[in-house]
């Protein structure tokens, strides 16, 4: 996803479509990302042309006409499709759309503490359970703000793989990345809460939430995508 991240840098999330088992969105007119049970036409806002599906390493090409394209994952083992302007062996767009230049600074910290703070757009996190009031074999993580903009690789379906600290551990697996959603207890910094990390035993990660229970649709706030050094 490095190509995708570089190609869409500085663009916003648009054409958002989400369901119980799928997620799709565009990044300005530079890229489009879809995952899950996807098989149909989507509005991308991208210039017309033929684009490489970077998830399949260009084994699949997606044609955009009038900003629309038909999307279906190349492999059911990796239900993700991603295209972006200039990625893979994509052809040059046949049309362009005028854009208004903007200047912005974006900070994307990786795992680990940092002493700087970052202001991010409002993020919506949605956990969906298999039955109302129960939790959970699977969780769907989605965002319409800073998480989608800076950490799209975190979004999607998380499947329960075990338990730790009397709470479930969830795993999100693609050919490009592996992430874990788990409850962390950090006695040294006197902090505990839900966190997404690369492995299920890390105490610093990409995003976190201090809720005791796994946040659901009625708890849409509290996630942070900027880790700061935690004091006692």
N, C-alpha and C positions, 0 to 999 in steps of 0.2 A: 504493500500500500504506500510505499515511499513515493512512487510516481504520482499517485493520486493526491497525496497530501501536498506535494510540491506544486502540482498543477492547479489546485483549487485554493491555494493560500490567499487569504484576504477576501474571499467570497462568502456570502451568506447562505443559509439553508433555505431552500425553496422547494415547491412542488412536493410537499410532505404527504406521504400516504402511509398509514400504519394499520395493521389488522392484528388479529390474535396470533397469527403465525407468519407474518411478513412485515417488512419495513422497506420503504423506498424514499429517496429524496435526492434533489439536485443541489449542487453547490454553484450558485450563480449560473453562468452559462459556460462553465469550465468542466463540469463533471457530473456524473450520475451514479448512484450507488443503490443497489437493491439486494435484499437477502430474504431467505425463507421460502414460503410457498408462492413464488412469483412466476406468472406465466400470462403475459398480456401486454397491452399497450400502455405506455406511461408518457406523460409530458415531462420533458427534460429541460426545456429552455435553451438547449445547446444548438450551435450552428449545424446546418445540414452537412452530412458527410458519412463516411464509414469509419467506425471506431473499433479499436481492439478491446476485447474484454480481457483486462489485465489479470483477472482471477484465473482464467483458463490459459494464460500465457499466449493469447492471440489465436488459440485454436478456434475461437468463436469470434465473429465480427458482427457488430451491431450497426444497422443502418438507421440514421436519423433523418427524417424528412418532415419539414414543417414543425420542427421541434419535438416530434413524436417518434417513439421507437418501441419495438416489440422486445421484451426482455424475458428470458428464461435461463436459469442457471445451466451451464454446460454440463455439469455433473451433479447428480443427486447427493453424492458424497460431500460436496462443497456447495451448498445452495446459496451462492453469492455471485452477483454480477457487478462489475465496476468498469466504467469507461471515463476517459478524460481527454481533453484537448491536448494533442501532442504526445500521448502515451502509447507505448508499444509501436505498432506499425500503422497507427491511425492515419488516414489520409487527411490532407489539409482541408479544413472546412470550406464548403462552397459559398457560404454567406457568413457575414459577420454582423454583430449587433453592436451599436454604439454603447459605450460605457462611460460612466462618470468617474474620473480618477479620484481615489481617496487615499489618504495617508493614515496608517494605523500601525500600532505596535502590538504584537501578540507574543506572549510568553507561554511556552508549553513545557512545564517541568516534567521530568521523568520520575520514576520511583526514587524516593529518598527525600530527606528534609531540605528545605530551603528557607532562608531568612527573608525572602522577598514575598510580598503579597500581590495578588493579581485580581483585578475586577473583571468578572466574567458576566455574560448575559444570563438571564434567568434560565434555569435548567429544569425541565420536567422529567422526572424519573417515574416509570410506570412498571410496577410489578404485577403480573397477572397470574392467578393461581388456577389450578385445574378445577376447583370447585369453590363457590363463594364461602369465605370464612375459613378456608384451610390453606395451609402452606406446606409445601409446594414441591412438585416434582420439577417444574420448569418455571423460569422467571424471564420475562421480556423486558429488557432495558432499552428505553427510548428517550430521546431528548430533542427539543426544538431550540436549544440555545447553545451555550458555550461548549457543552460536552460533544454535541454533534459536530460543532465547528472544529474543535481541536483534537478530539479523541473519537472519531467515527469507528475506529476498530474495536472500541469497548461495547458498542451497541449490538443488540441482537438477543438471541435465545441463550439462556444459561440453564444447564441441566444439573440436578442434584446428583452428587457423586459420593456423599458421605456426610459426616457430622464432626463438629469440633466446637468446644465451649458450649455444649448443649444446644447448638444451632446448626442448620444445614450448611453444607459447602456446595457451591454451584460452580460449574465449569463451562466456559465459552471457548469452543475449539474451531479454528479455521486452518486452512493450509498456510496462512500467513502469521497467525498469532494464536496464543493460548492465554486466557485470562481466567481468574478465579474471583468469585464473589463470596466472601466469608466474613464471619464475625471475629474481630481482632481484639484481644485484651493486651494492652501494652502497660505492664506494671511500672516500668521505668519512668514513662512520661505521664502515668496516671490517666490514660485515655483508653476508651473502648468504644467500639461501634462497627458498623459495616464498612467494608473496604473492597475495592477491586485492585488486585495485584497480579503479577505474572505467575507467582506460585502461591499455594494456599497457606504458607507459613511466614509470609512477609508481614511486617508491621508498618511499612510505609508503602503507599501505592499511588494510583492515578486519581481516583476519586474516593470520597469517604462520606459517611453519614453516622452521626452519633446516636441514632435511634437504637433503643433496646430491641425492638421488634423489626423485622424486615419491612421497610416502608412499602405501602401499597398505594392504590389510587387515591385514598383519602389523606395521604401523607406525601404531597408532591414537592415539599420543600425540605431543605436541610442537607442536600448533597453539595459538596464542595469539590471543585476541580483544581484548586490551588492549595497545595500542602504548605503549611508554615511550621516552623519549629515549635513544638508543643512544650509548654512549661508545666510545672507541678501545681 
